[in-house]
């Protein structure tokens, strides 16, 4: 919005020429999202407390979590609000890619909001029925994938692998189910990781910074050619989405760090997971996403392994799934688990960026 309003006045005020630079707009998008989170955070948390929007803690989990009962839920609304306002202010409105990212943010966020609403205000223990929850995720994913499939660029259906210069496969129409699986899987993986104070949002910051670098490099023809990665013209504008996500996440971490004053809930975790999946698809880093979001993958795998092994043997591999609860029951302090998982997330981020030169 600001680019359309102010850059048109560049002939009268030369300073407004700066709005043509993505790096400038991305940086201030992050600052905007950060300040929105910090400024509106206390009022929003107070409002949730007034509405008694507190979380019910499951009794089959670690006993230390019982003290968190009543902590306001649905903090994801604050994250989505901060990202949305920031992107709308600083993006180039002609970019279809940023609109695709916002559709995923709002679409998945709406599903998570419905789930949180039923759990908190309607006192439904299971929230949104799994049939409708997964059905909604699949529907949103289909909308996004169809947009990319029919209106995307020529390399949309091509599959790239880390360490390979050229695409290894053209998925063709199989890109549709592949994309749906990726988006649903990513949104749920982030959701599963949201179980300790600051854990998921800290990992989101690391993933967001990584994708900020990846989207900018992918959107620069000179850098893309030098690194021998696919050049996606519109992806540079996604830098604004990524940095807005980072800013909003840092602001939310201020209130979500231990002991948490607010939880993001499904509203935030599903929305952020959905956005990350879309970003990976837009810049052709679908497989690299496994490395970028390595901790999220491990958390999801721990649940799959636990459930599958129990059905076959009636025994458990982990003390409790997802993985962070396993370490809690082993006696690790919550803050130690969070920081160590952040360290793992940082290692995965560095590893994913290292693949850019190992082509």
C-alpha positions in Angstrom: 0.0 0.0 0.0 2.7 2.5 1.0 4.7 1.7 -2.2 1.6 2.5 -4.4 0.8 5.7 -2.4 4.3 7.2 -1.9 6.4 5.9 -4.8 4.1 7.6 -7.3 5.3 10.9 -5.7 8.9 10.2 -6.4 9.2 13.0 -8.9 8.2 15.6 -6.2 10.0 13.9 -3.3 13.0 11.9 -4.4 13.3 10.2 -1.0 10.3 8.0 -1.8 12.5 6.3 -4.4 13.6 4.1 -1.5 10.2 2.3 -1.6 11.2 0.5 -4.7 13.8 -1.5 -2.8 12.5 -4.8 -1.3 15.2 -4.9 1.4 13.9 -1.5 2.8 10.3 -2.6 2.7 11.1 -6.0 4.2 13.0 -4.6 7.0 10.3 -2.1 8.0 7.7 -4.8 7.5 9.5 -6.8 10.3 9.6 -3.7 12.5 6.0 -2.9 11.9 4.9 -6.5 12.8 7.1 -6.5 15.8 5.7 -3.2 17.2 2.1 -4.3 16.5 2.7 -7.5 18.5 4.3 -5.6 21.4 1.8 -2.8 21.5 -1.4 -4.8 21.1 -0.1 -7.8 23.1 -1.1 -6.6 26.6 -4.5 -5.4 25.6 -5.2 -8.6 23.7 -4.1 -10.8 26.5 -6.3 -8.8 29.0 -9.2 -9.2 26.6 -8.7 -13.0 26.4 -8.6 -13.1 30.2 -11.8 -11.1 30.5 -13.5 -13.6 28.1 -12.1 -16.5 30.2 -10.4 -17.8 27.0 -8.1 -20.0 29.1 -6.6 -23.4 28.1 -7.7 -26.6 29.7 -4.7 -28.8 30.4 -4.9 -32.5 29.6 -4.4 -34.6 32.7 -2.5 -37.4 31.0 0.4 -35.2 30.2 3.3 -33.9 32.4 2.1 -32.8 35.8 4.1 -29.6 35.5 1.6 -28.4 32.8 -1.3 -28.4 35.2 -0.1 -25.0 36.6 -0.7 -23.6 33.1 -4.4 -24.2 33.2 -6.3 -21.0 32.5 -3.5 -19.4 30.5 -5.2 -17.4 27.6 -5.3 -19.2 24.3 -5.8 -18.0 20.8 -2.7 -15.8 20.7 -2.4 -16.7 17.1 -5.0 -14.0 16.3 -2.4 -11.4 17.4 0.3 -13.0 15.2 -2.0 -13.1 12.2 -3.2 -9.6 12.7 0.4 -8.3 13.0 1.5 -10.1 9.8 -1.5 -9.2 7.8 -1.3 -5.4 8.6 2.4 -5.4 8.0 2.3 -7.2 4.7 -0.6 -5.0 3.4 1.3 -1.9 4.3 4.6 -2.8 2.7 4.0 -5.3 -0.1 3.7 -4.6 -3.8 0.0 -5.1 -4.4 0.7 -6.5 -7.9 2.4 -9.5 -6.5 0.3 -12.6 -6.8 2.7 -14.6 -4.6 2.2 -12.5 -1.5 -1.6 -12.8 -1.9 -1.2 -16.6 -2.1 0.7 -16.5 1.2 -1.9 -14.3 2.8 -4.7 -16.7 1.6 -2.9 -19.6 3.4 -2.4 -17.5 6.5 -6.1 -16.6 6.8 -7.4 -19.9 5.6 -5.5 -22.1 7.9 -5.8 -19.6 10.7 -9.6 -19.7 10.3 -9.7 -23.4 10.8 -7.5 -23.1 13.9 -9.7 -20.4 15.2 -12.8 -22.6 14.8 -11.0 -25.3 16.7 -9.9 -23.0 19.6 -13.3 -21.4 19.7 -15.1 -24.7 20.2 -12.6 -25.8 22.9 -12.7 -22.6 24.9 -16.1 -21.0 24.5 -18.2 -24.1 23.7 -16.3 -26.3 26.2 -15.9 -29.0 23.6 -13.0 -31.2 24.7 -12.2 -32.3 21.1 -12.8 -28.9 19.5 -13.4 -29.1 15.8 -14.1 -32.7 14.8 -11.2 -34.2 13.0 -13.3 -34.8 9.9 -14.0 -31.1 9.6 -10.6 -30.0 10.7 -8.7 -32.1 8.1 -11.4 -31.5 5.6 -10.9 -27.7 6.0 -7.2 -28.1 5.7 -7.5 -30.1 2.5 -9.9 -27.6 1.1 -7.7 -24.6 1.7 -4.7 -26.6 0.4 -6.6 -27.5 -2.8 -7.5 -23.8 -3.4 -3.9 -22.7 -3.1 -2.4 -25.6 -5.1 -5.0 -25.1 -7.9 -4.0 -21.5 -8.1 -0.3 -22.4 -8.4 -1.0 -25.3 -10.8 -3.2 -23.3 -13.2 -1.7 -19.8 -12.8 1.8 -20.5 -11.7 5.0 -20.3 -13.7 6.4 -23.0 -16.1 8.5 -24.6 -13.3 5.6 -24.9 -10.9 5.3 -28.7 -11.2 9.1 -29.4 -11.3 10.6 -31.0 -8.2 14.0 -29.9 -7.1 16.3 -31.7 -4.6 19.0 -30.2 -2.4 22.5 -30.7 -3.9 21.1 -31.0 -7.4 21.3 -28.2 -10.0 18.4 -29.3 -12.2 14.9 -30.6 -11.4 14.8 -34.3 -10.9 11.1 -34.8 -11.9 8.2 -33.1 -13.4 5.2 -34.1 -11.2 2.6 -32.9 -13.7 -0.9 -33.3 -12.3 0.6 -35.3 -9.4 1.7 -31.9 -8.1 -1.8 -31.3 -6.8 -2.0 -34.2 -4.3 1.7 -33.6 -3.5 1.1 -30.0 -2.7 -2.0 -30.8 -0.6 0.0 -33.4 1.4 2.8 -30.9 2.0 0.5 -28.1 3.2 -1.6 -30.3 5.5 1.5 -32.0 6.8 3.4 -28.8 7.5 0.5 -27.1 9.3 0.0 -30.1 11.5 3.7 -30.5 12.2 3.9 -27.0 13.6 0.7 -27.6 15.5 2.2 -30.7 17.2 5.3 -28.7 18.2 3.3 -26.1 20.1 3.4 -27.8 23.5 6.0 -25.8 25.5 6.4 -22.1 26.3 8.2 -20.5 23.4 9.1 -23.7 21.6 7.1 -23.5 18.4 7.3 -19.7 18.0 11.1 -19.8 18.5 11.5 -22.4 15.8 9.2 -20.3 13.6 11.6 -17.4 13.9 14.5 -19.5 12.8 12.5 -20.9 9.8 11.3 -17.4 9.0 14.8 -16.0 8.9 15.9 -18.9 6.7 13.1 -18.4 4.2 13.7 -14.6 4.2 17.2 -15.4 2.8 15.9 -18.0 0.4 13.1 -16.0 -1.0 15.3 -13.0 -1.6 18.0 -15.0 -3.3 15.5 -16.9 -5.4 13.9 -13.6 -6.6 17.2 -12.1 -7.7 18.2 -13.3 -11.2 21.9 -12.6 -10.6 22.1 -14.4 -7.3 20.0 -17.3 -8.5 22.3 -17.8 -11.5 25.4 -17.6 -9.4 24.0 -20.2 -6.9 22.4 -22.2 -9.7 19.1 -22.4 -8.0 15.7 -21.9 -9.8 14.9 -18.2 -10.4 11.4 -17.2 -9.5 10.8 -13.6 -10.4 8.0 -12.8 -7.9 9.5 -14.6 -5.0 11.6 -11.5 -3.9 8.3 -9.9 -2.7 7.9 -12.9 -0.4 10.8 -11.5 1.6 8.3 -9.0 3.0 6.0 -11.9 4.1 8.9 -13.8 5.7 10.2 -10.8 7.6 6.7 -9.8 8.7 6.4 -13.3 10.1 9.7 -13.0 11.9 8.8 -9.6 13.4 5.4 -10.8 14.6 6.9 -14.0 16.0 9.5 -12.1 18.0 6.8 -9.8 19.4 4.7 -12.8 20.3 7.7 -14.6 21.9 7.9 -11.6 24.3 4.6 -12.9 25.9 5.0 -16.6 25.1 8.4 -17.1 26.7 8.4 -19.1 29.9 6.3 -18.7 31.9 3.9 -18.0 29.1 1.3 -15.2 29.4 -0.5 -16.5 26.3 -0.5 -19.5 24.0 -0.9 -19.3 20.2 -3.3 -22.2 20.0 -4.4 -23.9 16.8 -5.2 -20.4 15.4 -1.5 -19.6 15.2 0.2 -22.9 14.7 -2.0 -24.0 11.8 -1.7 -20.6 10.1 2.1 -20.4 10.5 2.5 -24.0 9.3 0.4 -23.3 6.3 2.3 -20.2 5.4 5.7 -22.0 5.7 4.4 -24.7 3.4 3.2 -22.2 0.8 6.5 -20.3 0.9 8.4 -23.6 0.2 6.2 -24.3 -2.8 6.4 -20.8 -4.3 10.2 -20.8 -4.3 10.6 -24.5 -5.3 12.1 -25.6 -1.9 9.5 -28.2 -1.1 12.0 -30.9 -0.3 14.5 -28.5 1.3 11.6 -27.7 3.7 12.3 -31.1 5.4 15.7 -29.7 6.4 14.6 -26.1 7.1 11.8 -27.3 9.4 13.8 -30.3 10.7 12.5 -30.1 14.3 8.9 -29.9 13.2 9.6 -33.0 11.1 11.0 -34.8 14.1 8.0 -33.9 16.2 5.6 -35.2 13.6 7.6 -38.4 13.0 7.6 -39.1 16.8 3.8 -39.1 16.8 3.5 -41.2 13.6 6.0 -43.7 15.1 4.4 -43.8 18.5 0.9 -44.4 17.1 1.9 -46.9 14.4 4.1 -48.9 16.8 1.5 -49.0 19.5 -1.2 -50.2 17.1 1.1 -53.1 16.1 2.7 -54.1 19.4 0.6 -52.3 22.1 3.9 -50.9 23.3 5.3 -47.3 23.2 8.6 -46.2 21.7 8.5 -42.9 23.5 7.3 -42.1 27.0 4.9 -39.7 25.4 4.5 -38.0 22.0 5.2 -35.5 20.5 9.0 -35.7 21.2 9.2 -32.7 23.5 6.9 -34.4 26.0 9.2 -37.5 26.0 12.1 -35.5 27.3 9.8 -33.8 29.8 8.9 -37.2 31.3 12.6 -38.1 31.3 13.1 -35.2 33.8 14.4 -32.5 31.5 13.4 -28.9 32.6 11.0 -27.2 30.2 13.4 -24.3 29.5 16.2 -26.8 28.7 14.1 -28.7 26.2 13.0 -25.4 24.5 16.5 -24.0 24.2 18.0 -27.3 23.0 15.3 -27.7 20.4 16.0 -24.1 19.3 19.7 -25.1 18.9 18.6 -28.0 16.7 16.4 -25.6 14.7 19.4 -23.3 14.2 21.6 -26.2 13.1 18.9 -27.3 10.5 18.7 -23.7 9.3 22.4 -23.5 8.8 22.4 -26.9 7.1 19.7 -25.9 4.7 21.5 -22.6 3.7 24.7 -24.6 3.2 23.0 -26.5 0.4 22.9 -23.4 -1.8 26.6 -23.7 -2.6 26.6 -27.5 -2.7 24.9 -27.9 -6.0 
